[in-house]
Structure formats: C-alpha cells, structure tokens
Amino acid sequence: MKQSISPASLGFLLGIAPSTPLETDAMRKELRLHFIPAEHNTPGLQCFTASLMNACRILGIRVLDRNDALGPDGKFKPGIVIIAPGNFSDTDLAINLVGTLYDNIIVGVHDEPPPLTAGSSPQEKLDGIVRKLAWDMVHISIYVTADSWTVCTMNGGVVAFEGSCPLPSDVLKTLVPKLTAQVVPPKSSDLDLRPGALRTGSAETEALARDFTRAGRLWEKNDYLLTHTSREGLDYRTPFYRKIVARYLDQRSGMSYGFFARQLPCAVPASFPAQEAGLPTESLEKGAEPSFCIDGRTFVPVKVLDEWHLVEPVPVTVVATRSGCRKTRIDPSADLVALRLENGRVTLMTPEGLPESTVSRPSFDTLTMLSHALGNSLIASIMKTLRPSWRFAGSLADNGASMTHWHALPDRDILPDGYFLHGLDNPPVSCSTPQSAAYSLLGKIDALEQALRENREYRGDIHIEPNHGTNIVGLLSLEETASAINVK
C-alpha cells in the first residue's frame, strides 16, 4: 500500500496510534493467538483447529500456550486473540477470562453450517449472525462443514472458503486482518461532549434534514441499508452476559448498519509544494515529522503523483444519523448528531431539546466519516493548486459534501460521473477500526491521483471496503446519490 500520508501524520490528523498496522504483513507480525480446548469437540473441529494452528505457524504468527497467554490475575493478557472451537458451558466461556470488554478478540468455531440460507434476506442473515455471536459471547464466528468454512463478523460480513481446512494464504489474506483490530464503538471518554449543541430548528439544519429524509425514502425498499438488530431481542445465556453486551455497545439499543452523513461547508487554503518551504525530499520520505510549523501555521505533508505538498488541515464537521435509528424514516429532531474533528480530537454534538428517553450515540463508523470529511478538505486544498479550474473545492466551501454507506457493492454501470473507485485491494478489516479510517483517508488521495492522471474532473470517490460495504462520498446530495444507486 502506497503511503501518501505517513503513519505519524495519520496519528496527528485522526488521533490513531502511528503504530497501527495497515499492511497484512505487519498485522501478521503483531498477532498473538491462544487456542482454548473445549470439553466436547468433534473430529471435524479437531482437524480444522489443527490445520488453522499449522497455518498460523507457517505464517509466523505466534501461538501461545496457556501459561504465556494468561497474566498474574488469571485473565488473558490484553491483545491476545482467543480461538474457542467447540461448545462450552456458561462458566467456561472465554468471555469470563478477559479483563475488560475491549482487550481481546474472541473467535468461536462451530461444527455446523452458518445460520444463513440462499433465500435469507440481508437483514435475516445479519440477525442470525448477531444472534449466535451474542449467545456464545464472541466477536467472530467460524462455521465448519465437510466442504467449507465460513467467517461471520459483527458487521454482517460473510466470507466462505472451499474445503474443510484453512490454507495459509486464506488465513493471511482474510482472517489475519479481521483478527488484528476489534470492532469498538466510540466511547464517551474518547469524545468531547456538547449535549444540545445541534440546533435542529435552524434553517441550515432543516435543509439538511430534508435531504436525509428524501434519501431515506429512496432507500426504503433496498435490502442492503440494514435497519436494526436489537440487543433486547437476542437470547442470552445469563442476565450477566446481557449486561456485558449492553456495556460493550455503550448502552446502544442494538446495532444498525449503514449511515447517511453531510459534511458541512468547508473552505480550505491552497496547498503548495514542499520544496518551496525548503523541506528535503529525503526527510519527507522518512515520515518522522507528523507536521511542520511555518509562519505560525501548521502543515501536513501529503504525497500526490510523486510530489510532496504541504496542506494546512482545517477542522471538519459532519451531521450524521445517530447509531441505531431507522435510517429510512428518520426523525430530524432526534436522529441526527453533529461530529467535529480538530487536531485529532472528536467532538459530539447532540440535538437541542432531545427527550431523555432517546439515547443519542454516534455511529460505529464515526472516525471513518470524519476521515472522509478530512480527506475531502485535503484534496480540495491540493486541487486548488494543481487543478484550480475544477469545481470541487468551491462546491465543498459553499455546499459541503454527502456520504452514504451501505453493506453491499454498487453496480459499476450506475456509478456517478466524476466519482473514482478505490479500496478493492485493501485488507478486509472490520468497520470502526483505526485501519478503516486510515484507508478512507489514504484512498481519497488515490482517487485524486486517478483523476489527475486521467485529467478527468473530480467530483467524489467510491470507497470499497472488502467483505464489508461501500462508502460514496462527494458533491451529489444524499438524495441524488440515493437516486443514482436505487435505480428502479
């Protein structure tokens, strides 16, 4: 993967750790696994587990024994991925041996077909996957049959492989990225909170709300903007596990999939070549400095078509649907939140006059949304310098941009003109991970480079997230994007 923005700069811009692995090989080197033996296991699972363990060792992934995996308190050390094949009693579930909710990824392995049928709707598939995850208190489920194995994740992703034993190549390409970073919702402690700061009655917000509402109606008959899987409608082994799931979801009523968002108008200064500031190319290539201060202003280096540009990052703000709301029938007074990114810090603004009964939480994809908004501002700055006649920067300053995310791939025949595709070759990480946010930002630069090479005016980008879904971001409104995608 080409690094148009250094890890240090990504950390400065997005607040993610510069050590976050973005390449599959780096992910492999970081992984540490422990296999828990089940009381009751089948020959099929024993064969699968032995093959998976052997594949990991071939790939150089560390497989720890119990003594190395547990800390002095008898809990699994943070960061260790726990593979749990077979059936476990309530008291023997791996969730009982983790210190906190977010320290470890737990993978359940089952000797049965996945809870899917050829005739299942996307919503039915998602409900079946999440129901099993909640019952076994795991983050990922693997289903093994005599002729296939299937990986199912919290974001509704399903990846099936032929054969009952995993090949090292399949483990590296697909499983390693999913085991590298956990799906974690934005926690209140990670946000600056401003309750009631979103003025729902303002003319600007009402105009945005009309766009959200009209887009939602156009999506209403599309199965892939999944509505909601309620945690109260799931079965749990014990009331204690029900509480754990509620805490894990930050007291959300459940999980919804897909989002609508509008980036508010954002004016940016033009970038300039780094050589004009006297910065040596060798130093920029090393990427040690996240930013540079010039005449009291902060700049981030961004590489476009083999030339480094200095771009001044500006704060970006997005109005988005709250987590768990019904996207196709939103209530503008309660279902919108505002998110602001500045210097790597996120601020959440909830609607004024929000009823106490409404839980207003930001989307799992909050950082991905803001990464797209930030990327829009960066490429607008560069376009001002390299293609001043292109209208993207001016339109972003006057009208902002829209973002639509759903869990399917678009038909290539209906892609909007001037929108550029990227992301197909990225590792298939889960949503709401630092990697997904980084890929959104880096992919924006890739899309701009495509437009520059083709000398075709840039209007937006289509970010494909393998095994997950699609983000369409650009100058079209939400309603116009919905009309393009939901062709009758």
C-alpha positions, 0 to 999 in steps of 0.5 A: 500500500502506497503511503501518501500520508505517513503513519505519524501524520495519520496519528496527528490528523485522526488521533490513531496510534502511528503504530497501527498496522495497515499492511497484512504483513505487519498485522501478521507480525503483531498477532498473538493467538491462544487456542482454548480446548473445549470439553466436547469437540468433534473430529471435524473441529479437531482437524480444522483447529489443527490445520488453522494452528499449522497455518498460523505457524507457517505464517509466523504468527505466534501461538501461545500456550496457556501459561504465556497467554494468561497474566498474574490475575488469571485473565488473558493478557490484553491483545491476545486473540482467543480461538474457542472451537467447540461448545462450552458451558456458561462458566467456561466461556472465554468471555469470563477470562478477559479483563475488560470488554475491549482487550481481546478478540474472541473467535468461536468455531462451530461444527455446523453450517452458518445460520444463513440460507440462499433465500435469507434476506440481508437483514435475516442473515445479519440477525442470525449472525448477531444472534449466535455471536451474542449467545456464545459471547464472541466477536467472530464466528467460524462455521465448519462443514465437510466442504467449507468454512465460513467467517461471520463478523459483527458487521454482517460480513460473510466470507466462505472458503472451499474445503474443510481446512484453512490454507495459509494464504486464506488465513493471511489474506482474510482472517489475519486482518479481521483478527488484528483490530476489534470492532469498538464503538466510540466511547464517551471518554474518547469524545468531547461532549456538547449535549444540545449543541445541534440546533435542529430548528435552524434553517441550515439544519432543516435543509439538511434534514430534508435531504436525509429524509428524501434519501431515506425514502429512496432507500426504503425498499433496498435490502442492503441499508440494514435497519436494526438488530436489537440487543433486547431481542437476542437470547442470552445465556445469563442476565450477566452476559446481557449486561456485558453486551449492553456495556460493550455497545455503550448502552446502544439499543442494538446495532444498525448498519449503514449511515447517511452523513453531510459534511458541512461547508468547508473552505480550505487554503491552497496547498503548495509544494514542499520544496518551496518551504525548503523541506528535503525530499529525503526527510519527507520520505522518512515520515518522522515529522507528523507536521511542520510549523511555518509562519505560525501555521501548521502543515501536513505533508501529503504525497500526490503523483510523486510530489510532496505538498504541504496542506494546512488541515482545517477542522471538519464537521459532519451531521450524521444519523445517530447509531441505531435509528431507522435510517429510512424514516428518520426523525430530524429532531432526534436522529441526527448528531453533529461530529467535529474533528480538530487536531485529532480530537472528536467532538459530539454534538447532540440535538437541542431539546432531545427527550431523555428517553432517546439515547443519542450515540454516534455511529460505529463508523464515526472516525471513518466519516470524519476521515472522509470529511478530512480527506475531502478538505485535503484534496480540495486544498491540493486541487486548488493548486494543481487543478484550480479550474475544477469545481470541487473545492468551491462546491465543498466551501459553499455546499459541503459534501454527502456520504452514504454507506451501505453493506453491499457493492454498487453496480459499476454501470450506475456509478456517478460521473466524476466519482473514482473507485478505490479500496478493492485491494485493501485488507478486509478489516472490520468497520470502526477500526483505526485501519478503516479510517486510515484507508478512507483517508489514504484512498481519497488521495488515490482517487485524486491521483486517478483523476489527475492522471486521467485529467478527468474532473473530480467530483467524489470517490467510491470507497470499497471496503472488502467483505464489508460495504461501500462508502460514496462520498462527494458533491451529489446530495444524499438524495441524488446519490440515493437516486443514482444507486436505487435505480428502479 
